[in-house]
Amino acid sequence: MYRNSYVEININNLQHNVEEIIKKYPDYQYYFGVVKGNAYGHSDKVAKYLVESGINYLAISSLEEGISLRKDGVTTPILCLEPISIQYLKECLEYDITITLPDYEYYQKLMEKEIENPLKVHIKIDSGMCRLGFSDKRQVKEVVDGLNQKANIILEGIFTHFATDGIYDISWDNQFAKFQEITSEIDLSNIPIVHLGKSQTLLNHDKISFANGIRLGIILYGYNPTPRPLPNNLMGRLRKWKRELYHKKHHISPTITDIDINLKTAFSLYSEVIQVKQIPKGSFVGYGRIYEAQENMYVAVIPIGYADGFSRKNKGRQIIINQKRYSLIGDINMGMLIAKVDETVHTGDKVTLIGDELPMREVARYIGTTVYEGSCMLNNWLPRVLIKDGKTVEVDER
């Protein structure tokens, strides 16, 4: 790590979240930790710490991610949620990666292959998101029967993915009903793992009786995705009344929004001041001469920029130096920022760009995105420093 711009990951907080989730929702047999996208930008090296706390299945989105986990010593089962090309079945077997069966064409290609060692398979059902998955119940019946007769194929699971949280719309109920219809010609109790839900399903709905698995994504990283309560003013009460009418009209199943669960975020972004200078009134700061000093002032230069995934949309937002907020000025450079500061700021001072006092939700809202993208958009030029019990336990530099 040759510059002091880095992402810090609090392992204690991640492990706390897992323990809190399992304590509050103990009725599942399989808790899938979704660590796709480099664990939502946190570093896939957090996977083994999640497993220590109770995660007993991991979920990824590419074979590369699975191989990375195996090379890091992870032995927990791993499901790739997106289809892996048939040509890489050898690697799936070598690294013990469970594959997703996304459609009938993939099934036909799989059945043509001689599988030399046991390969675990989960069937994806398209219940209404219109992405991956089967939507024909006759095909599902044929596929289940065929896989059960195929040598070295282990039909381990079946799943779907909900497009919405189902709090303010009928889509979740429609998808749930469609999943039941598409799987109506098979016996789900004969499939070892049935997992329909994600973080929102866990929080906002009663447990689906026949589901023994739950996929935990954003909730692991300390975020409750439940929509915020409506304000108790005239407009808020009117919106609430309209939603209640909609619920009654469409017979939407009851949902849970008042959730008492103590989650802790784990993601912080830090840098440092590499130069402080005083500039006179009338000076222009940075590219394009877009910021003019209205007074004699101090500016600080910070070594991080859009080449690191720090979006130019951050321009104008606040950062923290020495427990005090300052604003970014000028344009965001490929590798540098400029902040308007005061005489108390010095070269070498630590800069908080995201952290406890400047949370990801606030930053994401400012730049017009979500907490999902907010952490994922910071690329791997920025080392991930994993902290546990106040000490660095690992540094992920790629």
Secondary structure, 3 states (H helix, E strand, C coil): CCCCCEEEEEHHHHHHHHHHHHHHCCCCCEEEEECHHHHHCCCHHHHHHHHHCCCCEEEECCHHHHHHHHHCCCCCCEEECCCCCHHHHHHHHHCCEEEEECCHHHHHHHHHCCCCCCEEEEEEECCCCCCCCECCHHHHHHHHHHHHHCCCEEEEEEECCCCCCCCCCCHHHHHHHHHHHHCCCCCHHHCCEEEEECHHHHHHCCCCCCCCEEEECHHHHCCCCCCCCCCCCHHHHHHHHHHHHHHHHHCCCCCCCCCCCCCCCCEEEEEECCEEEEECCCCEECHHHCEECCCCEEEEEECCCHHHCCCHHHCCCEEEECCEEEEEECCCCCCCEEEEECCCCCCCCEEEEEECCECHHHHHHHHCCCHHHHHHCCCCCCCEEEEECCEEEEEECC
